[in-house]
Amino acid sequence: MTTMTIENAIAIVDAALQNKRLSNIQEQVFRQTWEGKTYAEIAETCGYDSSYIRDVGYRLWKILSDCLGERVTKHNLHVVVRTQANQFQLKMAQQESNEAIAHKPLSIVNPHNINPHNPDAIAVDVTTKRCDWGNAIDTSIFYGRTTELVTVKNWLISDRCRLLGVFGMGGIGKTAFATKLAEQVQSEFTLIAWRSLRNAPTVETMLSELVSFLTNHAIATLPQDFDRLLSMFIQALKQSRCLIVLDNVESILRSGETTGQYSEGYEGYGELFRQVGEVRHQSCLILTSREKPHDVLAPDSSDRMVRSLQLAGLEEEEARQMFQPKLANAPETGKLIDFYYGNPLALTVVSRSINSMFDGDIQEFLNQDANVFGDIRYLLDQQYGRLSEREQQVMYWLAIEREPITTDNLRQNIVPMVSKSQILESVISLRWRSLIEKNANSFTQQPVVMEYMTDRLIDTAYNAAIECNPEFLMSYALVQHRAEDYIRETQIRYILQPLTNRLLAHYGSVDTLQRELHNLLETLRDHQTAIGYAQGNIMNLLRASKSDLTKSFCRFPELVTEHSDLQI
């Protein structure tokens, strides 16, 4: 008999369970047990305690024992499933002729993916449904999103939406939302497949996997070229009501440019998404991504067949459920939820830190003034690393401004000046990346993003100063001397003074810092291009360090009139 794969085994189990199905965690335990992994290894892979995985396994083997009519354990799993496969084969041989099997529609599963005339083939009738949840996460613990789920379920069921994009910043819960949505609407679909693009498979590889699942053709028998695979995929979407989820779509998008551009070699995904949205069929493709591909329409589009959902943070009451009772009821928890904008991942990281490091004392955590750390910083580093140079400029200036600002004012800040269209394009792109927020006709950052960008601004300015490289200091004003007093005081507190303190710690004395800043001014004096904000930044650093400005004005007399209005 042909070697049985894990997918063959899952098909046998699905058939035995009939109208029931394994939960995501049960399927993961089954798959990894099939591969010979221990409970401890499965727990490490799935992120659970080994005792919990052992309990899941115990219940799973009991369920399978009841359904299959013989005792199932992790040690005899292969033997029992192969026995069941043989029984299915004999049953089907008795019920139907080989000719009938060969022409039976998609509801016939051929677990070995071989010709049904082959005597070694196993034909399993699962006329109810077939699901391939891949590495979909366990959503048995899921908070909030009631309104969003109702809205999107209506799009899928009533409007028969063909292409749905679920977008949001990292950690906001896109994967969990898409998985929960698929679970809640699965009764409306015949074939369900969940795939991750995290490792950026080629579009041909992904289509081959999906077409193989949807049509029961072995991958080896499928065409290799993109056009024929796409044609078979679309045909399958027409013949059956299919639900396909593609997670982590940002992995195939290009970084370093405005959002939505496909990486080289992955342009075929754009054609795939376009055809799914435009061609008439009865299925739905759900995408999750930190960025919006160009082929998915904006939320305000009038096209009911292609829809988008921009996933925001959890509401306060929903977010409080993520904390242990003591923290959930604490009044300070509201401050945390507001600061992290209801981001589930950030709140999970913070909750664990408060419990493990501060014995559940939220105020003690808040007193640390260190809100961007660990996985939160890593998450924001990832998103920042994908930005274009112009988007990075906008992000720095929003952190400097500290308050909502219009695109016209943003444009006036940037040196050398850029066009209105460039600023608008960058702001739209950042909105789709969920890194900035719209406030009337102005834009700003979430508190946690602003703190991250402020830290990054200080780090970069610090390195520029000690390396005597004025380029960065030319481009950004650490303090805007024409800003409102309260804004200027905030810029001094959160940007200028922390930077000055770091430089003083590095050089060890005010005199040494003054000497080095004078050297930087000498570099600017010899500079052949516009010096932008650099002189004003250096003068503010000298004042903040309590340097003797008489020395500075004697050595650089041109500063006396140019910066006489800079006072802190």
C-alpha positions in Angstrom: 0.0 0.0 0.0 1.2 3.5 -0.7 2.7 5.3 2.3 0.0 7.2 4.2 0.6 10.9 4.7 -0.7 13.1 7.5 -3.3 14.6 5.1 -4.5 11.0 4.3 -4.9 10.4 8.0 -6.7 13.7 8.6 -9.1 12.7 5.8 -9.9 9.4 7.5 -10.5 11.1 10.9 -12.7 13.8 9.3 -14.8 11.1 7.7 -15.1 9.2 11.0 -16.1 12.3 12.9 -18.9 13.1 10.3 -20.6 16.3 11.3 -18.0 17.0 14.1 -14.5 18.2 13.6 -11.3 18.5 15.6 -10.5 21.8 17.3 -7.3 23.6 16.0 -5.3 22.5 19.0 -6.6 18.9 18.7 -5.6 18.8 15.1 -2.1 20.1 16.0 -1.7 17.4 18.6 -2.9 14.8 16.1 -0.5 16.0 13.3 2.6 16.3 15.5 1.9 13.0 17.3 1.6 11.4 13.8 5.1 12.8 13.1 6.4 11.1 16.2 6.8 14.2 18.5 6.4 13.9 22.3 3.9 16.0 24.3 6.8 18.2 25.5 7.9 18.9 22.0 4.3 19.6 20.9 3.9 22.0 23.8 7.0 23.9 22.9 5.9 24.2 19.3 2.4 25.4 20.1 3.3 27.6 23.1 1.3 25.6 25.8 2.3 23.9 29.0 3.0 20.2 28.4 0.4 19.2 31.0 -2.3 21.0 29.0 -1.1 19.3 25.8 -1.2 15.9 27.5 -4.8 16.6 28.6 -5.7 17.6 25.1 -4.2 14.3 23.9 -6.0 12.2 26.4 -9.4 13.7 25.4 -8.5 13.4 21.7 -7.6 9.7 21.9 -10.9 9.1 23.7 -12.9 10.9 21.0 -11.2 8.9 18.3 -11.6 5.7 20.2 -15.4 6.3 20.3 -15.7 7.2 16.6 -13.4 4.5 15.2 -14.7 1.7 17.5 -11.3 0.6 18.9 -8.9 2.0 21.4 -6.6 4.7 20.1 -3.5 5.9 21.8 -0.5 8.0 20.7 1.5 4.8 20.3 -0.9 2.9 18.1 -2.2 5.8 16.1 -0.6 4.8 12.8 -1.9 1.2 13.0 -5.5 2.1 13.9 -5.8 4.8 11.1 -4.3 2.4 8.5 -6.8 -0.3 9.5 -9.7 2.2 9.2 -8.4 3.2 5.8 -8.5 -0.4 4.6 -12.0 -0.7 5.9 -13.1 2.4 4.0 -11.5 1.0 0.9 -13.4 -2.3 1.1 -16.7 -0.5 1.9 -16.4 1.8 -1.1 -15.4 -1.1 -3.4 -18.6 -2.9 -2.4 -20.8 0.2 -2.8 -19.6 1.5 -6.2 -18.0 0.2 -9.3 -14.6 1.6 -10.3 -16.3 3.6 -13.1 -18.6 5.3 -10.6 -15.7 6.2 -8.3 -13.8 7.6 -11.2 -16.6 10.0 -12.1 -17.8 11.0 -8.6 -17.5 14.8 -8.0 -15.3 16.7 -5.6 -17.0 15.2 -2.5 -14.9 12.0 -3.1 -11.6 12.3 -1.2 -8.6 10.2 -2.5 -6.3 10.4 0.5 -3.3 9.1 -1.4 -3.9 11.5 -4.3 -3.6 8.8 -6.9 -5.8 7.4 -9.6 -8.9 5.7 -8.1 -8.4 2.7 -10.4 -5.2 1.9 -8.6 -6.0 -1.0 -6.3 -3.9 0.6 -3.5 -6.0 3.8 -3.6 -8.3 4.7 -0.7 -11.6 6.5 -1.5 -13.2 8.3 1.4 -16.7 9.7 1.1 -16.9 13.0 3.1 -19.9 14.5 1.4 -20.4 16.9 4.3 -17.3 19.0 4.2 -13.5 19.0 4.0 -11.3 21.3 6.0 -7.5 21.8 5.9 -6.7 24.2 8.7 -3.0 24.0 8.2 -1.2 25.9 11.0 -4.2 28.0 12.0 -4.0 29.1 15.6 -6.2 28.0 18.5 -9.0 30.6 19.1 -10.7 28.9 22.0 -9.6 32.0 24.0 -10.8 35.0 22.0 -11.7 38.5 23.3 -14.2 41.0 21.9 -14.5 41.8 18.2 -18.3 41.0 18.3 -19.3 44.0 16.2 -16.6 43.4 13.6 -17.4 39.7 13.3 -21.1 40.4 12.8 -20.3 43.0 10.1 -17.8 40.8 8.2 -20.0 37.6 8.5 -22.8 39.6 6.8 -20.3 40.5 4.0 -19.4 36.9 3.4 -22.9 35.3 3.8 -25.4 37.9 2.6 -23.3 39.9 0.2 -21.3 36.9 -1.0 -18.1 38.9 -0.8 -15.4 37.2 -3.0 -12.2 38.9 -1.6 -11.8 40.2 1.9 -8.7 42.0 3.3 -8.2 42.2 7.1 -5.5 44.7 7.9 -3.9 46.2 11.0 -0.6 46.7 12.7 1.4 43.8 14.1 -0.1 42.2 17.3 -3.6 43.7 16.7 -5.1 40.2 16.3 -5.6 39.8 12.5 -4.8 36.1 12.4 -7.0 35.3 15.4 -9.8 37.4 13.9 -9.6 35.7 10.5 -9.5 32.2 12.1 -12.4 32.9 14.4 -14.4 34.3 11.4 -13.6 31.2 9.3 -14.8 28.9 12.2 -18.0 30.8 12.6 -19.0 30.7 8.9 -17.6 27.3 8.0 -21.1 25.8 7.8 -21.7 28.1 4.8 -18.8 26.5 2.9 -18.0 23.1 1.5 -14.2 23.3 1.3 -12.0 25.3 3.7 -8.3 25.9 3.5 -6.0 28.0 5.8 -2.5 28.9 4.7 0.3 31.1 5.9 2.5 33.2 3.6 5.0 33.8 6.5 7.8 32.0 4.6 6.9 33.7 1.3 6.1 30.6 -0.9 6.0 31.3 -4.6 2.5 31.8 -6.1 2.9 28.6 -8.1 3.7 26.6 -4.9 0.8 28.1 -3.1 -1.6 27.5 -6.0 -0.4 23.9 -6.4 -1.2 23.2 -2.7 -4.6 24.8 -2.9 -5.6 23.3 -6.2 -4.5 19.9 -5.0 -6.7 20.2 -1.9 -9.7 21.6 -3.8 -9.7 19.1 -6.7 -8.1 16.0 -5.1 -5.4 15.9 -7.7 -1.9 14.9 -6.6 0.5 17.9 -6.8 2.8 15.9 -9.1 0.0 15.6 -11.7 -0.8 19.3 -11.8 0.6 21.8 -14.4 3.6 23.8 -13.3 2.9 27.1 -15.1 1.1 29.9 -13.3 -1.7 30.6 -15.8 -3.0 27.0 -15.9 -2.8 26.7 -12.1 -4.7 30.0 -11.7 -7.3 28.8 -14.2 -7.8 25.5 -12.3 -8.0 27.5 -9.0 -10.7 29.8 -10.3 -12.6 26.9 -11.7 -12.6 25.2 -8.3 -14.0 28.4 -6.7 -16.8 28.2 -9.2 -17.6 24.5 -8.7 -17.7 24.5 -4.9 -18.3 27.1 -2.2 -14.7 27.4 -0.9 -13.3 29.5 1.9 -9.6 30.2 1.6 -7.6 32.1 4.2 -4.1 33.5 3.3 -2.4 34.8 6.5 0.7 37.1 6.7 0.4 38.6 3.2 2.9 41.3 4.1 5.6 38.7 3.6 5.2 38.9 -0.2 5.1 42.7 -0.3 8.2 44.9 -0.9 9.8 46.8 2.1 11.4 50.2 1.7 8.6 51.5 -0.5 5.1 52.8 0.0 2.7 50.0 1.0 1.2 47.6 -1.5 4.1 46.8 -3.9 4.8 43.1 -4.5 8.3 41.8 -4.0 10.2 40.8 -7.2 9.0 37.4 -8.3 5.7 37.6 -6.4 3.7 39.8 -8.8 1.6 36.7 -9.6 -0.2 37.1 -6.3 -1.5 40.4 -7.5 -3.1 38.7 -10.5 -4.5 36.0 -8.2 -6.1 38.6 -6.0 -7.4 40.6 -8.9 -9.1 37.6 -10.6 -10.6 36.3 -7.3 -12.2 39.8 -6.8 -13.3 40.3 -10.4 -14.3 36.8 -11.8 -17.8 35.5 -10.9 -17.7 32.6 -8.5 -19.3 31.4 -5.2 -16.3 31.3 -2.9 -14.3 33.8 -0.7 -10.6 34.5 -0.3 -9.6 36.2 3.0 -6.3 37.9 3.3 -4.6 39.2 6.5 -1.8 41.6 6.3 0.0 44.5 8.1 -0.1 46.3 4.7 -2.8 46.6 2.0 -1.9 45.1 -1.4 -2.9 47.4 -4.3 -5.4 44.8 -5.6 -7.6 45.1 -2.5 -9.9 48.0 -2.3 -10.2 50.6 0.5 -13.0 50.2 3.1 -15.0 53.1 1.6 -15.2 51.4 -1.8 -18.7 50.7 -3.2 -17.7 47.3 -4.5 -19.5 44.7 -2.4 -17.5 41.8 -3.8 -14.1 43.2 -2.6 -14.1 44.4 0.9 -11.5 45.6 3.5 -11.5 45.8 7.3 -9.0 47.9 9.2 -8.7 46.2 12.5 -8.3 48.6 15.4 -7.4 47.9 19.1 -9.8 46.3 21.5 -12.3 48.4 23.4 -11.5 48.9 27.1 -14.0 46.5 28.5 -12.9 43.8 26.0 -9.2 44.5 26.7 -9.7 44.2 30.5 -10.7 40.6 30.0 -7.1 39.8 29.0 -5.8 40.6 32.5 -6.1 38.6 35.7 -9.0 39.7 37.9 -6.8 41.9 40.2 -5.3 43.8 37.2 -8.6 43.8 35.2 -10.4 45.7 37.9 -7.5 48.2 38.7 -8.2 51.8 37.6 -4.7 52.1 36.2 -5.4 49.4 33.7 -7.3 51.9 31.6 -4.2 53.9 31.2 -2.3 50.9 29.9 -5.1 50.1 27.4 -5.2 53.7 26.1 -1.4 53.8 25.8 -1.1 50.6 23.9 -4.2 51.4 21.9 -5.9 48.1 22.9 -3.3 46.1 21.0 -3.8 42.5 22.3 -0.1 41.4 21.9 1.2 44.5 23.6 -1.2 44.1 26.5 -0.3 40.5 26.8 3.4 41.3 27.1 2.7 44.1 29.6 0.4 42.0 31.7 3.0 39.2 32.0 5.7 41.8 32.9 3.6 43.4 35.6 2.9 40.0 37.2 6.4 38.6 36.9 8.5 41.7 37.6 6.3 44.0 39.7 4.1 41.5 41.6 1.0 42.8 39.9 1.6 46.5 40.8 0.6 48.5 37.7 1.6 51.8 39.2 5.1 50.5 39.8 5.3 49.5 36.2 4.1 52.9 35.0 6.7 54.6 37.2 9.5 53.0 35.2 8.7 55.2 32.1 9.9 52.3 29.9 6.8 51.3 27.9 8.4 50.1 24.7 10.4 46.9 25.4 10.8 43.3 24.5 8.4 41.9 21.9 6.7 45.3 21.6 9.9 47.0 20.4 10.7 44.0 18.2 7.2 44.3 16.6 7.7 48.1 15.9 11.2 47.5 14.7 9.8 45.1 12.1 7.2 47.6 10.9 9.6 50.6 10.9 12.1 48.5 8.8 9.6 48.2 6.0 9.0 51.9 5.6 10.2 54.0 2.7 12.6 56.9 3.4 9.8 59.4 3.0 7.5 57.5 5.4 10.4 57.5 8.0 10.7 61.2 7.7 7.0 61.7 8.3 7.1 59.4 11.3 10.0 61.3 12.9 8.2 64.6 12.4 5.0 63.4 13.9 7.0 62.3 17.0 8.6 65.8 17.1 5.3 67.6 16.7 3.7 65.6 19.6 0.2 66.7 18.4 -2.0 66.2 15.3 -0.6 68.1 12.3 -1.9 68.7 8.8 -0.1 67.4 5.7 0.7 71.0 4.7 2.5 71.6 8.0 4.3 68.3 7.6 5.5 69.4 4.2 6.8 72.7 5.5 8.9 70.9 8.2 10.8 68.6 5.8 14.0 69.9 4.3 14.6 69.9 1.5 11.0 70.5 0.7 9.0 67.8 -1.0 5.9 67.9 -3.2 2.4 67.7 -1.8 1.7 64.5 -3.6 4.8 62.8 -2.0 3.6 63.8 1.5 0.0 62.6 0.7 1.2 59.3 -0.7 3.3 58.7 2.4 0.5 59.6 4.8 -1.9 57.3 3.0 0.6 54.5 3.1 1.3 54.9 6.8 -2.5 54.9 7.5 -2.7 51.5 5.8 0.2 50.3 7.9 -1.8 51.4 11.0 1.1 53.5 12.2 -0.6 56.8 12.2 -4.1 58.0 13.2 -6.4 60.5 11.5 -7.9 63.3 13.7 -10.2 65.5 11.6 -7.8 66.8 8.8 -4.7 66.1 10.9 -2.6 63.1 11.7 -0.7 61.9 14.7 0.6 58.6 16.2 -0.6 56.2 18.8 1.1 56.9 22.2 3.2 53.7 22.1 4.3 54.4 18.5 5.2 58.0 19.4 7.3 56.8 22.3 9.0 54.3 20.0 9.7 57.0 17.4 11.0 59.4 20.0 13.4 56.8 21.4 14.5 56.2 17.8 15.0 59.9 17.2 17.1 60.3 20.3 19.2 57.2 19.4 19.9 58.4 15.9 20.7 62.0 17.0 23.0 60.7 19.7 25.0 58.6 17.2 25.1 61.5 14.7 26.6 63.8 17.5 29.3 61.4 18.7 30.3 60.5 15.2 30.4 64.2 14.2 28.1 63.5 11.4 25.6 66.4 11.1 23.4 65.0 8.3 20.6 63.8 10.6 20.7 66.9 12.8 20.2 69.0 9.6 17.0 67.2 8.8 15.1 67.3 12.1 14.5 70.1 14.7 14.8 68.6 18.2 13.0 71.6 19.5 10.8 73.9 17.4 11.4 77.4 18.7 8.4 78.8 17.0 6.0 76.2 18.4 3.5 76.9 21.2 5.2 77.1 24.6 3.6 73.9 25.9 4.7 72.0 22.8 8.2 73.3 23.1 8.3 72.4 26.8 7.2 68.8 25.9 9.9 68.6 23.2 12.5 69.7 25.7 11.3 67.2 28.2 11.0 64.2 26.0 13.6 64.8 23.3 16.2 67.5 24.0 17.0 66.8 27.7 17.2 63.0 27.4 19.6 63.4 24.4 21.7 65.9 26.3 21.9 63.6 29.4 23.1 60.8 27.2 25.8 62.9 25.6 26.9 64.2 29.0 27.2 60.6 30.2 29.2 59.7 27.2 31.7 62.6 27.3 31.8 62.8 31.1 31.8 66.6 31.5 30.1 69.7 30.2 33.5 71.1 28.9 34.1 68.0 26.8 30.6 68.0 25.4 31.0 71.7 24.6 34.2 71.0 22.8 32.7 68.2 20.7 29.7 70.3 19.8 32.0 73.1 18.7 33.8 70.6 16.5 30.4 69.7 15.0 29.8 73.4 14.3 33.1 73.6 12.6 32.0 70.7 10.4 28.9 72.7 9.5 30.9 75.8 8.8 32.8 73.9 6.1 29.7 72.3 4.8 28.9 73.1 1.2 25.2 72.4 1.3 22.2 73.8 3.3 22.6 73.1 7.0 18.9 72.9 7.8 18.2 72.5 11.5 21.7 71.6 12.6 22.9 74.9 14.1 19.7 75.3 16.1 19.9 71.8 17.4 23.5 72.2 18.5 22.8 75.5 20.2 19.9 73.9 22.1 22.1 71.1 23.2 24.7 73.6 24.5 22.1 75.5 26.5 20.5 72.3 27.8 23.9 71.1 29.0 24.5 74.4 30.9 27.5 75.2 28.8 29.2 78.6 28.9 27.7 80.1 25.7 30.2 83.0 25.8 32.8 80.6 24.5 30.5 79.5 21.7 29.6 83.0 20.6 33.3 84.1 20.7 34.3 81.2 18.5 31.2 81.3 16.3 30.1 85.0 16.2 27.6 84.3 13.5 25.4 82.4 16.0 24.8 85.5 18.2 22.2 87.0 15.9 21.0 83.8 14.2 20.0 82.1 17.4 19.5 84.8 19.9 15.8 83.8 20.2 16.6 80.2 21.3 15.9 80.0 25.0 15.1 77.0 27.1 
